[in-house]
Amino acid sequence: MGWFKRWRRARIVRRADFNESAWLETVNRYSFIRAMTEAERARLKEWVILFLHQKAIHGAGGLAVRDEIRFAIAAQACILILNLDLDYYRGWQEVIVYPDEFVAEYEHMDDDGVMHQVREPMAGESWLQGPVILSWADVAAPDQAAGYNVIIHEFAHKLDMLNGDANGFPPLHAGMSRDAWSGSFASAYADFCRRVEAGEQTTIDPYAADDPAEFFAVTSEAFFEIPQTLRTSYPEVYRQLALFFRQDPALRVRHASGIMDAGEAPVPGGPRAGPLT
């Protein structure tokens, strides 16, 4: 039924009532979108239309959802699946947006087996087969130079959850090596934790040391926002993410800046993902 899905999606895109002015403002706001080629931006636009057709974005805490909010969320969410497919966001329907940080309540068992009730302010949260919850204050003014992006972070968790609870090991494409992924991430995670525990200054958010799932989400932020930093710090992690996302943002940024080394080639990867394995 692939032909029917393609036909239906093309029909949705063709008939969409799309705010072109708001879209151009979104493109101009984010450097990692501006660095894309025209063909990539056209593909991103189609994914945004389909994402907004499929997912409901609701305001909470008195926030009125306008096109600026919808496009900012959809565009950054769809960067992760630019060369994948919208089906990678299957199994859930809603994004909830608060004006600012929201308070999450959950139970936590300590090492002694004592259960604690925790109330914690958060900028974003992802639920297995549930909504993505975001703080608009954190979405609206990200510090791209710092590699912080709550949308990329939470939607990376969604990809990680495709095969169960988030653990830093999303379902890999056919042809990708599970051993190469595990080895690259385990080695980098151990080194990063050591550096954080030693009090070293790290360009990558120290929150990545929290657990392997957060390491995957935070390095995904860095992959798209400060790709050269990640590629320099942990080249094998960068390579695995480039294979998984089927993108090479470091090369994209260098190409957009007109700075290319002789013979420089992209990290291997195809234009579309194979079936999940």
C-alpha positions as CSV (number, residue, x, y, z in Angstrom):
1,M,0.0,0.0,0.0
2,G,3.0,2.3,-0.3
3,W,1.6,3.9,-3.4
4,F,-1.6,4.9,-1.6
5,K,0.4,6.4,1.3
6,R,2.4,8.5,-1.2
7,W,-0.7,9.6,-3.0
8,R,-2.5,10.5,0.2
9,R,0.5,12.5,1.5
10,A,0.9,14.3,-1.8
11,R,-2.8,15.2,-1.7
12,I,-2.4,16.6,1.9
13,V,0.6,18.7,0.9
14,R,-1.1,20.0,-2.3
15,R,-4.3,21.0,-0.4
16,A,-2.6,22.5,2.7
17,D,-3.6,26.0,3.8
18,F,0.0,27.0,4.5
19,N,1.1,30.3,6.1
20,E,4.1,31.0,3.8
21,S,5.1,34.2,5.7
22,A,5.3,32.4,9.0
23,W,7.2,29.6,7.4
24,L,9.9,31.9,6.0
25,E,10.3,33.5,9.4
26,T,10.9,30.0,10.8
27,V,13.5,29.2,8.2
28,N,15.3,32.5,8.8
29,R,15.2,32.0,12.6
30,Y,17.3,28.8,12.7
31,S,20.8,28.6,11.4
32,F,20.6,24.8,10.9
33,I,17.6,25.3,8.6
34,R,19.3,28.2,6.7
35,A,22.3,25.9,6.0
36,M,20.1,23.4,4.2
37,T,20.0,23.2,0.4
38,E,16.8,24.4,-1.4
39,A,15.9,20.7,-2.0
40,E,16.3,19.9,1.7
41,R,14.2,22.9,2.8
42,A,11.5,21.9,0.3
43,R,11.5,18.4,1.8
44,L,11.4,19.8,5.3
45,K,8.4,21.9,4.4
46,E,6.5,18.9,3.2
47,W,7.3,17.0,6.4
48,V,6.1,20.0,8.4
49,I,2.8,20.1,6.5
50,L,2.3,16.4,7.1
51,F,3.4,16.6,10.8
52,L,0.9,19.4,11.5
53,H,-1.8,17.4,9.7
54,Q,-1.1,14.3,11.8
55,K,-0.2,15.8,15.2
56,A,-2.3,18.1,17.4
57,I,-0.4,20.9,19.1
58,H,-2.2,22.2,22.2
59,G,-1.4,25.1,24.5
60,A,-1.5,24.7,28.3
61,G,-1.3,27.2,31.1
62,G,-3.1,29.8,29.1
63,L,-0.8,29.7,26.1
64,A,-2.5,30.3,22.7
65,V,-1.0,28.3,19.9
66,R,-0.3,30.4,16.9
67,D,1.5,29.6,13.6
68,E,4.9,30.8,15.0
69,I,4.7,28.1,17.7
70,R,3.3,25.4,15.4
71,F,6.0,25.9,12.7
72,A,8.9,26.2,15.2
73,I,8.0,22.9,16.8
74,A,7.2,21.1,13.6
75,A,10.2,22.3,11.7
76,Q,12.7,21.3,14.4
77,A,10.9,18.0,15.1
78,C,11.1,17.2,11.4
79,I,14.8,18.0,11.0
80,L,15.4,14.6,12.7
81,I,13.4,12.7,10.1
82,L,14.4,14.8,7.1
83,N,15.8,11.8,5.3
84,L,13.7,9.2,7.2
85,D,9.9,9.1,7.4
86,L,7.0,10.5,9.4
87,D,6.3,7.0,10.5
88,Y,9.2,7.3,12.9
89,Y,6.8,9.5,14.9
90,R,4.1,6.9,14.9
91,G,2.0,5.7,18.0
92,W,1.3,9.1,19.6
93,Q,-0.8,12.1,18.6
94,E,-0.1,15.2,20.7
95,V,2.4,18.0,21.6
96,I,1.5,20.1,24.7
97,V,3.1,23.5,25.0
98,Y,3.4,25.5,28.3
99,P,4.4,29.2,28.3
100,D,7.4,28.4,30.5
101,E,8.8,25.6,32.6
102,F,6.3,23.2,33.9
103,V,6.3,21.0,37.0
104,A,6.5,17.2,36.6
105,E,5.6,14.9,39.4
106,Y,6.8,11.4,39.6
107,E,8.0,8.7,42.0
108,H,11.7,7.8,42.5
109,M,13.1,4.9,44.4
110,D,16.5,5.5,46.0
111,D,19.3,3.0,46.4
112,D,17.9,1.9,49.8
113,G,14.5,1.1,48.3
114,V,12.8,4.1,49.7
115,M,10.2,5.7,47.4
116,H,10.2,9.5,47.1
117,Q,7.6,11.9,45.6
118,V,9.5,14.3,43.3
119,R,8.3,17.7,41.9
120,E,10.7,19.0,39.3
121,P,10.5,22.0,36.9
122,M,11.2,20.9,33.4
123,A,11.7,22.4,29.9
124,G,10.5,19.3,28.1
125,E,9.3,15.7,28.6
126,S,8.5,12.8,26.3
127,W,6.1,10.0,27.2
128,L,6.3,6.5,25.8
129,Q,3.3,6.3,23.4
130,G,2.1,9.6,24.9
131,P,2.6,13.3,24.3
132,V,5.7,15.5,23.9
133,I,5.5,18.3,26.5
134,L,7.5,21.5,25.9
135,S,8.2,24.9,27.4
136,W,7.7,27.6,24.8
137,A,10.1,29.9,26.6
138,D,12.9,27.3,26.0
139,V,11.7,26.7,22.4
140,A,11.4,30.3,21.5
141,A,14.9,31.5,22.4
142,P,17.3,28.6,22.1
143,D,21.1,29.3,22.3
144,Q,22.1,27.6,19.2
145,A,25.8,28.3,19.8
146,A,25.5,26.2,23.0
147,G,24.0,23.2,21.3
148,Y,20.8,23.4,23.5
149,N,17.5,22.5,21.8
150,V,14.6,21.1,23.8
151,I,12.7,20.1,20.7
152,I,15.5,18.1,19.2
153,H,16.2,16.6,22.6
154,E,12.6,15.4,23.3
155,F,12.0,14.1,19.7
156,A,15.3,12.2,19.9
157,H,13.8,10.5,22.9
158,K,10.7,9.6,20.8
159,L,13.0,7.9,18.2
160,D,14.8,6.1,21.1
161,M,11.5,4.9,22.4
162,L,10.5,3.2,19.1
163,N,11.7,-0.1,20.5
164,G,10.6,0.4,24.1
165,D,11.8,2.7,27.0
166,A,14.5,5.2,26.1
167,N,17.9,3.6,26.6
168,G,20.2,5.4,24.0
169,F,19.7,2.6,21.4
170,P,17.0,3.4,18.8
171,P,16.1,0.9,16.2
172,L,18.9,1.0,13.6
173,H,18.6,0.8,9.9
174,A,19.4,-2.3,7.9
175,G,23.2,-2.3,7.3
176,M,24.1,-0.5,10.5
177,S,26.1,-2.4,13.0
178,R,24.7,-2.8,16.5
179,D,28.3,-3.5,17.8
180,A,29.6,-0.3,16.2
181,W,26.8,1.7,17.7
182,S,27.2,0.2,21.2
183,G,31.0,0.5,21.1
184,S,31.0,4.1,19.9
185,F,28.4,5.3,22.4
186,A,29.7,3.3,25.4
187,S,33.2,4.5,25.0
188,A,32.2,8.2,24.5
189,Y,29.7,8.1,27.3
190,A,32.3,6.7,29.7
191,D,34.8,9.4,28.7
192,F,32.2,12.1,29.0
193,C,31.1,11.0,32.4
194,R,34.7,11.0,33.5
195,R,35.2,14.5,32.3
196,V,32.0,15.8,34.0
197,E,32.9,14.1,37.3
198,A,36.4,15.7,37.1
199,G,34.8,19.1,36.8
200,E,36.0,19.7,33.3
201,Q,34.3,22.3,31.1
202,T,32.4,20.7,28.3
203,T,30.9,22.3,25.3
204,I,28.3,19.5,25.1
205,D,25.7,19.9,27.9
206,P,26.8,18.0,31.1
207,Y,23.3,16.6,31.3
208,A,24.4,14.1,28.8
209,A,26.2,12.3,31.7
210,D,22.9,11.5,33.4
211,D,22.4,8.2,31.6
212,P,22.8,6.6,28.1
213,A,19.3,7.8,27.0
214,E,20.2,11.4,27.9
215,F,23.6,11.0,26.2
216,F,21.9,10.0,23.0
217,A,19.4,12.9,23.2
218,V,22.0,15.6,24.1
219,T,24.4,14.4,21.4
220,S,21.5,14.6,19.0
221,E,21.1,18.2,19.9
222,A,24.8,18.8,19.4
223,F,24.7,16.8,16.1
224,F,22.3,19.3,14.6
225,E,23.3,22.6,16.4
226,I,27.1,22.3,16.9
227,P,28.0,19.5,14.6
228,Q,31.7,20.3,14.2
229,T,32.1,20.3,18.0
230,L,30.6,16.8,18.2
231,R,32.5,15.6,15.3
232,T,35.8,16.8,16.8
233,S,35.0,15.6,20.4
234,Y,33.5,12.2,19.5
235,P,34.0,11.4,15.8
236,E,32.6,7.8,16.1
237,V,29.4,9.0,17.8
238,Y,29.1,11.6,15.1
239,R,29.5,8.9,12.4
240,Q,26.9,6.7,14.0
241,L,24.4,9.6,14.2
242,A,25.1,10.6,10.6
243,L,24.3,7.0,9.6
244,F,21.2,6.9,11.7
245,F,19.8,10.3,10.7
246,R,21.2,10.0,7.2
247,Q,22.5,13.5,7.4
248,D,25.9,15.2,7.7
249,P,25.2,18.6,9.3
250,A,29.0,19.4,9.8
251,L,29.5,19.1,6.0
252,R,26.2,21.0,5.4
253,V,27.4,23.9,7.5
254,R,30.8,24.0,5.9
255,H,29.2,23.9,2.4
256,A,26.8,26.7,3.3
257,S,29.7,28.8,4.6
258,G,31.8,28.1,1.5
259,I,34.5,26.4,3.6
260,M,35.4,23.1,2.1
261,D,38.6,21.0,2.3
262,A,39.9,19.4,-0.9
263,G,38.5,16.0,-1.2
264,E,36.1,16.3,1.8
265,A,33.3,13.8,1.6
266,P,30.1,13.3,3.6
267,V,29.8,10.6,6.2
268,P,28.3,7.6,4.3
269,G,24.5,7.3,4.3
270,G,21.6,7.2,1.9
271,P,18.9,9.6,1.1
272,R,16.2,7.4,2.8
273,A,16.3,4.9,5.6
274,G,15.7,1.2,5.1
275,P,13.3,-0.8,7.2
276,L,13.6,-0.7,10.9
277,T,15.5,-3.6,12.4
